[in-house]
């Protein structure tokens, strides 16, 4: 009898979790750096806070774009540093799961201020779009 979960069991979960942690760590470091730069700019131009803090369409577009960049960064790191992992559709889906898990766990770290790195529906869609658009050469139909 065939085991339908055999492929799921054989995925390289530990390297994918390492990749997701490294990706979120880099994205959070860039997010904190951007936050510090923006605080410096807001002292010069106080009206600029309305663009990012106002909760409007600009903030949502920036969050969506940043999440797409996180997904693309994950595939780039998999290609460059985790070369022993065979990239295909199942590995990309597992990478989405690992990224979501690490983002969920990062949500428990309250003292870490972030502007664009988080987990919402819009950011989840952006993450998947960025990951699968960067990894489109690895899809196997």
PyMOL commands that place a pseudoatom at each C-alpha (Angstrom):
pseudoatom trace, name=CA, resn=UNK, resi=1, chain=A, elem=C, hetatm=0, pos=[0.000, 0.000, 0.000]
pseudoatom trace, name=CA, resn=UNK, resi=2, chain=A, elem=C, hetatm=0, pos=[1.343, 3.429, -0.936]
pseudoatom trace, name=CA, resn=UNK, resi=3, chain=A, elem=C, hetatm=0, pos=[2.035, 6.038, 1.679]
pseudoatom trace, name=CA, resn=UNK, resi=4, chain=A, elem=C, hetatm=0, pos=[0.437, 9.317, 0.513]
pseudoatom trace, name=CA, resn=UNK, resi=5, chain=A, elem=C, hetatm=0, pos=[2.484, 11.345, 2.995]
pseudoatom trace, name=CA, resn=UNK, resi=6, chain=A, elem=C, hetatm=0, pos=[5.832, 9.937, 1.829]
pseudoatom trace, name=CA, resn=UNK, resi=7, chain=A, elem=C, hetatm=0, pos=[6.732, 13.066, -0.140]
pseudoatom trace, name=CA, resn=UNK, resi=8, chain=A, elem=C, hetatm=0, pos=[5.744, 15.263, 2.786]
pseudoatom trace, name=CA, resn=UNK, resi=9, chain=A, elem=C, hetatm=0, pos=[7.944, 13.245, 5.127]
pseudoatom trace, name=CA, resn=UNK, resi=10, chain=A, elem=C, hetatm=0, pos=[10.902, 13.354, 2.749]
pseudoatom trace, name=CA, resn=UNK, resi=11, chain=A, elem=C, hetatm=0, pos=[11.017, 17.137, 2.411]
pseudoatom trace, name=CA, resn=UNK, resi=12, chain=A, elem=C, hetatm=0, pos=[14.102, 18.846, 3.909]
pseudoatom trace, name=CA, resn=UNK, resi=13, chain=A, elem=C, hetatm=0, pos=[12.234, 20.544, 6.748]
pseudoatom trace, name=CA, resn=UNK, resi=14, chain=A, elem=C, hetatm=0, pos=[15.200, 21.561, 8.892]
pseudoatom trace, name=CA, resn=UNK, resi=15, chain=A, elem=C, hetatm=0, pos=[17.101, 23.406, 6.111]
pseudoatom trace, name=CA, resn=UNK, resi=16, chain=A, elem=C, hetatm=0, pos=[13.844, 25.040, 5.017]
pseudoatom trace, name=CA, resn=UNK, resi=17, chain=A, elem=C, hetatm=0, pos=[13.237, 26.258, 8.571]
pseudoatom trace, name=CA, resn=UNK, resi=18, chain=A, elem=C, hetatm=0, pos=[16.823, 27.546, 8.700]
pseudoatom trace, name=CA, resn=UNK, resi=19, chain=A, elem=C, hetatm=0, pos=[16.255, 29.370, 5.417]
pseudoatom trace, name=CA, resn=UNK, resi=20, chain=A, elem=C, hetatm=0, pos=[12.995, 30.864, 6.681]
pseudoatom trace, name=CA, resn=UNK, resi=21, chain=A, elem=C, hetatm=0, pos=[14.638, 32.020, 9.919]
pseudoatom trace, name=CA, resn=UNK, resi=22, chain=A, elem=C, hetatm=0, pos=[17.541, 33.584, 8.007]
pseudoatom trace, name=CA, resn=UNK, resi=23, chain=A, elem=C, hetatm=0, pos=[15.143, 35.280, 5.587]
pseudoatom trace, name=CA, resn=UNK, resi=24, chain=A, elem=C, hetatm=0, pos=[12.985, 36.737, 8.356]
pseudoatom trace, name=CA, resn=UNK, resi=25, chain=A, elem=C, hetatm=0, pos=[16.077, 37.786, 10.305]
pseudoatom trace, name=CA, resn=UNK, resi=26, chain=A, elem=C, hetatm=0, pos=[17.450, 39.690, 7.288]
pseudoatom trace, name=CA, resn=UNK, resi=27, chain=A, elem=C, hetatm=0, pos=[14.057, 41.210, 6.506]
pseudoatom trace, name=CA, resn=UNK, resi=28, chain=A, elem=C, hetatm=0, pos=[13.580, 42.303, 10.119]
pseudoatom trace, name=CA, resn=UNK, resi=29, chain=A, elem=C, hetatm=0, pos=[17.049, 43.864, 10.195]
pseudoatom trace, name=CA, resn=UNK, resi=30, chain=A, elem=C, hetatm=0, pos=[16.235, 45.788, 7.008]
pseudoatom trace, name=CA, resn=UNK, resi=31, chain=A, elem=C, hetatm=0, pos=[12.856, 46.760, 8.438]
pseudoatom trace, name=CA, resn=UNK, resi=32, chain=A, elem=C, hetatm=0, pos=[14.383, 48.119, 11.659]
pseudoatom trace, name=CA, resn=UNK, resi=33, chain=A, elem=C, hetatm=0, pos=[17.013, 50.014, 9.650]
pseudoatom trace, name=CA, resn=UNK, resi=34, chain=A, elem=C, hetatm=0, pos=[14.276, 51.509, 7.468]
pseudoatom trace, name=CA, resn=UNK, resi=35, chain=A, elem=C, hetatm=0, pos=[12.290, 52.398, 10.580]
pseudoatom trace, name=CA, resn=UNK, resi=36, chain=A, elem=C, hetatm=0, pos=[15.252, 54.266, 12.065]
pseudoatom trace, name=CA, resn=UNK, resi=37, chain=A, elem=C, hetatm=0, pos=[15.836, 56.130, 8.801]
pseudoatom trace, name=CA, resn=UNK, resi=38, chain=A, elem=C, hetatm=0, pos=[12.155, 57.052, 8.597]
pseudoatom trace, name=CA, resn=UNK, resi=39, chain=A, elem=C, hetatm=0, pos=[12.141, 58.365, 12.173]
pseudoatom trace, name=CA, resn=UNK, resi=40, chain=A, elem=C, hetatm=0, pos=[15.058, 60.600, 11.208]
pseudoatom trace, name=CA, resn=UNK, resi=41, chain=A, elem=C, hetatm=0, pos=[13.203, 61.800, 8.118]
pseudoatom trace, name=CA, resn=UNK, resi=42, chain=A, elem=C, hetatm=0, pos=[10.012, 62.427, 10.083]
pseudoatom trace, name=CA, resn=UNK, resi=43, chain=A, elem=C, hetatm=0, pos=[11.855, 64.943, 12.233]
pseudoatom trace, name=CA, resn=UNK, resi=44, chain=A, elem=C, hetatm=0, pos=[12.605, 66.901, 9.075]
pseudoatom trace, name=CA, resn=UNK, resi=45, chain=A, elem=C, hetatm=0, pos=[9.251, 66.326, 7.336]
pseudoatom trace, name=CA, resn=UNK, resi=46, chain=A, elem=C, hetatm=0, pos=[6.465, 65.604, 9.873]
pseudoatom trace, name=CA, resn=UNK, resi=47, chain=A, elem=C, hetatm=0, pos=[3.757, 65.364, 7.221]
pseudoatom trace, name=CA, resn=UNK, resi=48, chain=A, elem=C, hetatm=0, pos=[5.418, 62.208, 5.863]
pseudoatom trace, name=CA, resn=UNK, resi=49, chain=A, elem=C, hetatm=0, pos=[4.042, 60.218, 8.786]
pseudoatom trace, name=CA, resn=UNK, resi=50, chain=A, elem=C, hetatm=0, pos=[0.607, 60.306, 7.185]
pseudoatom trace, name=CA, resn=UNK, resi=51, chain=A, elem=C, hetatm=0, pos=[1.864, 58.132, 4.328]
pseudoatom trace, name=CA, resn=UNK, resi=52, chain=A, elem=C, hetatm=0, pos=[3.004, 55.223, 6.471]
pseudoatom trace, name=CA, resn=UNK, resi=53, chain=A, elem=C, hetatm=0, pos=[1.155, 55.510, 9.761]
pseudoatom trace, name=CA, resn=UNK, resi=54, chain=A, elem=C, hetatm=0, pos=[-2.158, 56.703, 8.396]
pseudoatom trace, name=CA, resn=UNK, resi=55, chain=A, elem=C, hetatm=0, pos=[-3.239, 53.168, 7.480]
pseudoatom trace, name=CA, resn=UNK, resi=56, chain=A, elem=C, hetatm=0, pos=[-4.144, 54.095, 3.951]
pseudoatom trace, name=CA, resn=UNK, resi=57, chain=A, elem=C, hetatm=0, pos=[-3.586, 52.463, 0.619]
pseudoatom trace, name=CA, resn=UNK, resi=58, chain=A, elem=C, hetatm=0, pos=[0.090, 53.451, 0.538]
pseudoatom trace, name=CA, resn=UNK, resi=59, chain=A, elem=C, hetatm=0, pos=[0.848, 51.492, 3.688]
pseudoatom trace, name=CA, resn=UNK, resi=60, chain=A, elem=C, hetatm=0, pos=[-0.957, 48.420, 2.381]
pseudoatom trace, name=CA, resn=UNK, resi=61, chain=A, elem=C, hetatm=0, pos=[0.870, 48.618, -0.935]
pseudoatom trace, name=CA, resn=UNK, resi=62, chain=A, elem=C, hetatm=0, pos=[4.214, 48.904, 0.846]
pseudoatom trace, name=CA, resn=UNK, resi=63, chain=A, elem=C, hetatm=0, pos=[3.394, 45.930, 3.096]
pseudoatom trace, name=CA, resn=UNK, resi=64, chain=A, elem=C, hetatm=0, pos=[2.348, 43.848, 0.081]
pseudoatom trace, name=CA, resn=UNK, resi=65, chain=A, elem=C, hetatm=0, pos=[5.529, 44.761, -1.791]
pseudoatom trace, name=CA, resn=UNK, resi=66, chain=A, elem=C, hetatm=0, pos=[7.746, 44.080, 1.222]
pseudoatom trace, name=CA, resn=UNK, resi=67, chain=A, elem=C, hetatm=0, pos=[6.123, 40.666, 1.715]
pseudoatom trace, name=CA, resn=UNK, resi=68, chain=A, elem=C, hetatm=0, pos=[6.747, 39.871, -1.956]
pseudoatom trace, name=CA, resn=UNK, resi=69, chain=A, elem=C, hetatm=0, pos=[10.367, 40.831, -1.433]
pseudoatom trace, name=CA, resn=UNK, resi=70, chain=A, elem=C, hetatm=0, pos=[10.577, 38.480, 1.554]
pseudoatom trace, name=CA, resn=UNK, resi=71, chain=A, elem=C, hetatm=0, pos=[9.267, 35.608, -0.562]
pseudoatom trace, name=CA, resn=UNK, resi=72, chain=A, elem=C, hetatm=0, pos=[11.717, 36.362, -3.363]
pseudoatom trace, name=CA, resn=UNK, resi=73, chain=A, elem=C, hetatm=0, pos=[14.569, 36.686, -0.860]
pseudoatom trace, name=CA, resn=UNK, resi=74, chain=A, elem=C, hetatm=0, pos=[13.719, 33.247, 0.484]
pseudoatom trace, name=CA, resn=UNK, resi=75, chain=A, elem=C, hetatm=0, pos=[14.111, 31.653, -2.953]
pseudoatom trace, name=CA, resn=UNK, resi=76, chain=A, elem=C, hetatm=0, pos=[17.340, 33.569, -3.603]
pseudoatom trace, name=CA, resn=UNK, resi=77, chain=A, elem=C, hetatm=0, pos=[18.789, 32.340, -0.309]
pseudoatom trace, name=CA, resn=UNK, resi=78, chain=A, elem=C, hetatm=0, pos=[17.702, 28.787, -1.125]
pseudoatom trace, name=CA, resn=UNK, resi=79, chain=A, elem=C, hetatm=0, pos=[19.460, 29.028, -4.497]
pseudoatom trace, name=CA, resn=UNK, resi=80, chain=A, elem=C, hetatm=0, pos=[22.671, 30.512, -3.143]
pseudoatom trace, name=CA, resn=UNK, resi=81, chain=A, elem=C, hetatm=0, pos=[23.235, 29.040, 0.327]
pseudoatom trace, name=CA, resn=UNK, resi=82, chain=A, elem=C, hetatm=0, pos=[21.154, 25.877, 0.426]
pseudoatom trace, name=CA, resn=UNK, resi=83, chain=A, elem=C, hetatm=0, pos=[22.229, 24.343, -2.886]
pseudoatom trace, name=CA, resn=UNK, resi=84, chain=A, elem=C, hetatm=0, pos=[21.785, 20.796, -1.647]
pseudoatom trace, name=CA, resn=UNK, resi=85, chain=A, elem=C, hetatm=0, pos=[18.003, 21.250, -1.584]
pseudoatom trace, name=CA, resn=UNK, resi=86, chain=A, elem=C, hetatm=0, pos=[16.214, 20.183, -4.764]
pseudoatom trace, name=CA, resn=UNK, resi=87, chain=A, elem=C, hetatm=0, pos=[13.831, 23.012, -5.582]
pseudoatom trace, name=CA, resn=UNK, resi=88, chain=A, elem=C, hetatm=0, pos=[10.466, 22.014, -6.993]
pseudoatom trace, name=CA, resn=UNK, resi=89, chain=A, elem=C, hetatm=0, pos=[6.826, 22.854, -6.380]
pseudoatom trace, name=CA, resn=UNK, resi=90, chain=A, elem=C, hetatm=0, pos=[6.583, 20.838, -3.163]
pseudoatom trace, name=CA, resn=UNK, resi=91, chain=A, elem=C, hetatm=0, pos=[9.707, 22.461, -1.742]
pseudoatom trace, name=CA, resn=UNK, resi=92, chain=A, elem=C, hetatm=0, pos=[8.380, 25.916, -2.590]
pseudoatom trace, name=CA, resn=UNK, resi=93, chain=A, elem=C, hetatm=0, pos=[5.076, 25.148, -0.842]
pseudoatom trace, name=CA, resn=UNK, resi=94, chain=A, elem=C, hetatm=0, pos=[6.963, 23.805, 2.168]
pseudoatom trace, name=CA, resn=UNK, resi=95, chain=A, elem=C, hetatm=0, pos=[9.021, 27.000, 2.162]
pseudoatom trace, name=CA, resn=UNK, resi=96, chain=A, elem=C, hetatm=0, pos=[5.787, 29.025, 2.308]
pseudoatom trace, name=CA, resn=UNK, resi=97, chain=A, elem=C, hetatm=0, pos=[4.735, 27.024, 5.351]
pseudoatom trace, name=CA, resn=UNK, resi=98, chain=A, elem=C, hetatm=0, pos=[8.093, 27.517, 7.034]
pseudoatom trace, name=CA, resn=UNK, resi=99, chain=A, elem=C, hetatm=0, pos=[8.047, 31.268, 6.367]
pseudoatom trace, name=CA, resn=UNK, resi=100, chain=A, elem=C, hetatm=0, pos=[4.538, 31.562, 7.798]
pseudoatom trace, name=CA, resn=UNK, resi=101, chain=A, elem=C, hetatm=0, pos=[5.567, 29.561, 10.869]
pseudoatom trace, name=CA, resn=UNK, resi=102, chain=A, elem=C, hetatm=0, pos=[8.616, 31.759, 11.493]
pseudoatom trace, name=CA, resn=UNK, resi=103, chain=A, elem=C, hetatm=0, pos=[6.566, 34.934, 10.947]
pseudoatom trace, name=CA, resn=UNK, resi=104, chain=A, elem=C, hetatm=0, pos=[3.958, 33.619, 13.399]
pseudoatom trace, name=CA, resn=UNK, resi=105, chain=A, elem=C, hetatm=0, pos=[6.638, 32.879, 15.996]
pseudoatom trace, name=CA, resn=UNK, resi=106, chain=A, elem=C, hetatm=0, pos=[8.215, 36.287, 15.356]
pseudoatom trace, name=CA, resn=UNK, resi=107, chain=A, elem=C, hetatm=0, pos=[4.878, 37.844, 16.285]
pseudoatom trace, name=CA, resn=UNK, resi=108, chain=A, elem=C, hetatm=0, pos=[5.473, 36.751, 19.878]
pseudoatom trace, name=CA, resn=UNK, resi=109, chain=A, elem=C, hetatm=0, pos=[8.601, 38.929, 20.071]
pseudoatom trace, name=CA, resn=UNK, resi=110, chain=A, elem=C, hetatm=0, pos=[6.937, 42.125, 21.220]
pseudoatom trace, name=CA, resn=UNK, resi=111, chain=A, elem=C, hetatm=0, pos=[9.986, 44.335, 21.798]
pseudoatom trace, name=CA, resn=UNK, resi=112, chain=A, elem=C, hetatm=0, pos=[11.056, 44.041, 18.135]
pseudoatom trace, name=CA, resn=UNK, resi=113, chain=A, elem=C, hetatm=0, pos=[9.561, 47.029, 16.299]
pseudoatom trace, name=CA, resn=UNK, resi=114, chain=A, elem=C, hetatm=0, pos=[8.653, 46.331, 12.691]
pseudoatom trace, name=CA, resn=UNK, resi=115, chain=A, elem=C, hetatm=0, pos=[6.896, 48.297, 10.032]
pseudoatom trace, name=CA, resn=UNK, resi=116, chain=A, elem=C, hetatm=0, pos=[6.565, 45.904, 7.091]
pseudoatom trace, name=CA, resn=UNK, resi=117, chain=A, elem=C, hetatm=0, pos=[7.497, 42.418, 8.358]
pseudoatom trace, name=CA, resn=UNK, resi=118, chain=A, elem=C, hetatm=0, pos=[4.401, 40.780, 9.764]
pseudoatom trace, name=CA, resn=UNK, resi=119, chain=A, elem=C, hetatm=0, pos=[1.684, 38.275, 9.058]
pseudoatom trace, name=CA, resn=UNK, resi=120, chain=A, elem=C, hetatm=0, pos=[-1.643, 39.400, 7.675]
pseudoatom trace, name=CA, resn=UNK, resi=121, chain=A, elem=C, hetatm=0, pos=[-3.711, 38.123, 4.778]
pseudoatom trace, name=CA, resn=UNK, resi=122, chain=A, elem=C, hetatm=0, pos=[-2.347, 40.798, 2.450]
pseudoatom trace, name=CA, resn=UNK, resi=123, chain=A, elem=C, hetatm=0, pos=[1.233, 40.027, 3.448]
pseudoatom trace, name=CA, resn=UNK, resi=124, chain=A, elem=C, hetatm=0, pos=[0.612, 36.284, 3.068]
pseudoatom trace, name=CA, resn=UNK, resi=125, chain=A, elem=C, hetatm=0, pos=[-0.576, 36.789, -0.506]
pseudoatom trace, name=CA, resn=UNK, resi=126, chain=A, elem=C, hetatm=0, pos=[2.397, 39.049, -1.227]
pseudoatom trace, name=CA, resn=UNK, resi=127, chain=A, elem=C, hetatm=0, pos=[4.760, 36.476, 0.269]
pseudoatom trace, name=CA, resn=UNK, resi=128, chain=A, elem=C, hetatm=0, pos=[3.373, 33.707, -1.936]
pseudoatom trace, name=CA, resn=UNK, resi=129, chain=A, elem=C, hetatm=0, pos=[3.408, 35.916, -5.017]
pseudoatom trace, name=CA, resn=UNK, resi=130, chain=A, elem=C, hetatm=0, pos=[7.036, 36.911, -4.455]
pseudoatom trace, name=CA, resn=UNK, resi=131, chain=A, elem=C, hetatm=0, pos=[8.153, 33.369, -3.653]
pseudoatom trace, name=CA, resn=UNK, resi=132, chain=A, elem=C, hetatm=0, pos=[6.462, 31.730, -6.623]
pseudoatom trace, name=CA, resn=UNK, resi=133, chain=A, elem=C, hetatm=0, pos=[7.363, 34.477, -9.079]
pseudoatom trace, name=CA, resn=UNK, resi=134, chain=A, elem=C, hetatm=0, pos=[11.038, 34.205, -8.113]
pseudoatom trace, name=CA, resn=UNK, resi=135, chain=A, elem=C, hetatm=0, pos=[10.873, 30.397, -8.125]
pseudoatom trace, name=CA, resn=UNK, resi=136, chain=A, elem=C, hetatm=0, pos=[8.867, 30.025, -11.324]
pseudoatom trace, name=CA, resn=UNK, resi=137, chain=A, elem=C, hetatm=0, pos=[11.704, 28.142, -13.026]
pseudoatom trace, name=CA, resn=UNK, resi=138, chain=A, elem=C, hetatm=0, pos=[11.387, 25.392, -10.421]
pseudoatom trace, name=CA, resn=UNK, resi=139, chain=A, elem=C, hetatm=0, pos=[7.724, 24.603, -10.977]
pseudoatom trace, name=CA, resn=UNK, resi=140, chain=A, elem=C, hetatm=0, pos=[7.236, 21.111, -12.356]
pseudoatom trace, name=CA, resn=UNK, resi=141, chain=A, elem=C, hetatm=0, pos=[3.840, 20.385, -13.831]
for i in range(1, 141): cmd.bond("trace and resi %d" % i, "trace and resi %d" % (i + 1))
show_as sticks, trace
zoom trace
